[in-house]
Amino acid sequence: MDRPQATDPRTDPLEALSRALRRGEDVLGEWYRVAFPRVRRLARGFLAARDGADDVAQDVMLHLVDSLDRWDPEHGYAAWQRRVVLNRCRNEDRAARRRRTHEETAGAARHEGTQPAPDEAA
């Protein structure tokens, strides 16, 4: 399967800004202004909870900056960015399911009297 090719930095501002940021140029603010709406839109599309999606989008932005050196500029930035957002959304979805399962299990155990309520345990 062919890997996505990089878009033309002359026509895609995010591609150009990402390349400049990767080179160490002082374009973080502009990069964030262009990238965040795209990241938030993707996260909202992947996750049902809008608040959770906005939190994930903020987290993804930090992760993208920290891991920009792992992006291969020979391939499309937008495709790499989508993959990072998708992976973070999947991780969030898994974590939310684990939390719900744990809360349901703890609630059932408390209801059966096998575990004291948190305020009784202290």
Disulfide bonds with the S-S distance in Angstrom:
none
